[in-house]
Amino acid sequence: MKTLCQTSRGQSLAALSANAIKTAVVFAIGMLAGVPAYAVEPAESSVRPANQAVIPEFAVYPPEILLDSARDNQSFIAVMTRDDGVTLDVSDRVEWSIEGAAVAKIDAQALLPLADGEAQLVANYNGATRKIPVKVTNSQTRFPISFEKDVMPVLTRTGCNTGSCHGAARGKDGFRVSLFGFDPNGDAKSASAASTSRCPKKACS
């Protein structure tokens, strides 16, 4: 009988010890979190419900568009940012439109002027909308072609006036322009002289 009583009492003490340990753990968690032990509750689940719509985070560039002549145009893109921070070009998946006055038209991935005034370029993508202000001036004016403003940017973009091409000290294949276009007047004379003897485009090949 004595052994049975001792065994029962030992089991009771073991159960009490286990409950005490659980209570101590809960209390410690509450103290670390700055919340009383009785107020500790399971954290809410961060899992998004399956039926909840996900609105994409995307932006349109440039953030505003100014067209200031009949020859002017402006390309644009839409960039989406994923949850992991990676950006994607989603321009071909966006529904583009012009809101407001018919001052411009969309041609492929560029905006062309139609009339003076202001409007908005609207981008719709998977339920999200972005609006970019558009301003058009001098829509009926065709300014003369400028070597500095129209030709030099092409030479720079294609790398023709770099040190490894015609911007080198001795030029390339008999055709030379200033390095990175620092002398537009001299480059215009060089291009004019080259056009009378050979095609500058062939000189770049």
C-alpha positions in Angstrom: 0.0 0.0 0.0 2.8 2.4 0.9 4.5 1.8 -2.5 1.3 2.4 -4.4 0.7 5.7 -2.5 4.3 6.8 -3.2 3.8 5.9 -6.9 0.6 7.9 -7.2 2.1 10.9 -5.4 5.2 10.7 -7.7 3.0 10.8 -10.8 1.0 13.8 -9.4 4.2 15.6 -8.8 5.5 14.9 -12.3 2.2 16.2 -13.8 2.4 19.3 -11.7 6.0 19.8 -12.8 5.1 19.5 -16.4 2.2 22.1 -16.0 4.6 24.4 -14.1 7.1 24.2 -17.0 4.4 25.0 -19.5 3.2 27.9 -17.4 6.7 29.2 -17.1 7.3 29.1 -20.8 4.1 31.0 -21.6 5.0 33.6 -18.9 8.5 34.0 -20.3 7.2 34.5 -23.9 4.8 37.1 -22.6 7.5 38.9 -20.7 9.8 39.0 -23.7 7.0 40.4 -25.8 6.1 42.9 -23.2 2.6 41.4 -22.9 1.1 39.8 -19.8 1.1 36.0 -20.0 -2.7 35.8 -20.1 -2.8 38.2 -23.1 -0.5 36.1 -25.3 -2.4 34.9 -28.4 -1.3 33.1 -31.5 -0.1 35.4 -34.2 -2.4 36.0 -37.2 -1.6 34.1 -40.3 0.3 36.2 -43.0 -0.9 33.9 -45.8 -3.0 35.7 -48.3 -6.5 34.2 -48.9 -6.7 32.4 -52.2 -9.6 34.5 -53.4 -8.0 37.9 -52.6 -7.1 39.9 -55.7 -3.4 40.9 -56.0 -2.9 44.4 -57.3 0.5 44.7 -59.1 2.9 47.4 -58.2 4.1 49.1 -61.4 5.2 52.5 -62.7 5.3 54.3 -66.1 8.3 56.1 -67.4 8.9 58.9 -68.1 6.6 60.3 -65.3 5.5 63.1 -67.6 5.6 63.8 -71.3 6.2 67.0 -73.2 6.0 67.2 -77.0 7.1 70.5 -78.4 7.0 70.2 -82.2 5.4 68.4 -85.0 8.4 66.1 -85.4 8.6 65.3 -81.7 7.8 61.9 -80.2 8.2 60.2 -76.9 8.5 56.5 -76.1 7.3 55.1 -72.8 7.5 51.9 -70.8 5.7 50.2 -67.9 7.8 48.5 -65.2 6.4 46.1 -62.7 8.1 45.4 -59.3 7.7 41.9 -58.0 7.5 41.0 -54.3 11.2 40.0 -54.3 12.2 43.3 -55.7 12.9 42.2 -59.3 11.6 44.5 -62.0 10.0 43.4 -65.3 9.1 45.3 -68.4 5.3 44.8 -68.9 4.8 47.4 -71.5 3.3 44.9 -74.0 0.8 43.6 -71.4 -0.5 47.1 -70.5 -3.7 48.6 -72.0 -2.7 52.1 -73.1 -5.1 54.9 -73.8 -5.3 58.7 -74.0 -7.7 60.5 -71.6 -8.9 64.0 -72.2 -8.3 66.2 -75.3 -7.1 64.5 -78.4 -3.7 66.2 -78.3 -1.6 63.1 -79.1 -1.9 59.5 -80.5 -0.3 56.3 -79.5 1.8 54.7 -82.3 3.3 51.3 -81.2 5.2 52.3 -78.0 5.5 56.0 -78.7 3.4 59.1 -78.4 3.0 61.5 -81.4 1.6 65.1 -81.3 -1.7 66.0 -82.9 -2.7 69.3 -81.4 -1.7 71.8 -78.7 -3.1 71.1 -75.3 -2.9 68.8 -72.3 -4.1 65.2 -71.7 -3.1 62.1 -69.8 -1.6 58.8 -70.9 -3.5 56.1 -69.1 -2.0 52.6 -68.3 -4.2 49.8 -67.1 -2.6 46.6 -65.9 -4.3 43.8 -64.0 -6.7 46.1 -62.2 -4.1 48.8 -61.4 -4.1 52.2 -63.2 -1.4 54.9 -63.7 -1.9 58.3 -65.3 0.9 60.3 -66.9 0.4 64.0 -67.7 1.0 64.9 -71.4 1.5 68.4 -72.7 1.8 69.3 -76.4 3.0 72.6 -77.8 4.0 73.8 -81.3 2.2 70.7 -82.7 1.9 72.3 -86.2 5.5 73.6 -86.3 8.2 71.8 -88.1 11.5 73.2 -87.0 14.5 72.9 -89.4 16.7 69.8 -88.9 19.5 70.6 -86.6 22.8 68.7 -86.7 23.5 69.4 -83.0 20.0 68.3 -81.8 19.0 65.7 -84.4 22.2 64.1 -85.7 24.6 64.3 -82.8 22.3 62.3 -80.5 22.3 59.5 -83.1 26.1 59.5 -83.3 26.4 59.4 -79.5 23.8 56.6 -79.1 25.4 54.4 -81.7 28.9 55.0 -80.3 30.3 56.6 -83.4 32.0 59.4 -81.5 33.7 57.3 -78.9 37.4 56.7 -78.7 37.2 53.3 -80.2 35.4 54.6 -83.3 35.5 57.9 -85.2 36.0 59.9 -82.0 39.6 58.6 -81.8 42.5 61.1 -82.3 43.0 59.8 -85.9 39.4 58.9 -86.6 38.6 55.6 -88.3 38.7 54.7 -92.0 39.4 58.4 -93.0 36.4 59.8 -91.1 36.8 61.6 -87.8 34.5 63.5 -85.4 35.2 65.1 -82.0 35.3 62.8 -79.0 31.7 62.5 -77.5 30.7 65.4 -79.7 32.4 68.3 -77.9 32.7 70.2 -81.2 29.4 69.9 -83.0 30.3 72.6 -85.6 33.5 70.8 -86.6 31.6 67.5 -86.7 29.0 69.0 -89.0 31.7 70.0 -91.5 33.4 66.6 -91.3 30.1 64.8 -91.9 29.3 67.2 -94.9 32.8 66.6 -96.4 32.5 62.8 -95.9 29.0 62.7 -97.5 30.5 64.0 -100.8 33.2 61.3 -101.0 31.8 58.3 -99.2 28.9 57.2 -97.0 29.6 57.8 -93.3 27.5 54.8 -92.5 29.9 52.5 -94.4 32.8 54.1 -92.6 31.3 52.9 -89.3 31.2 49.2 -90.5 
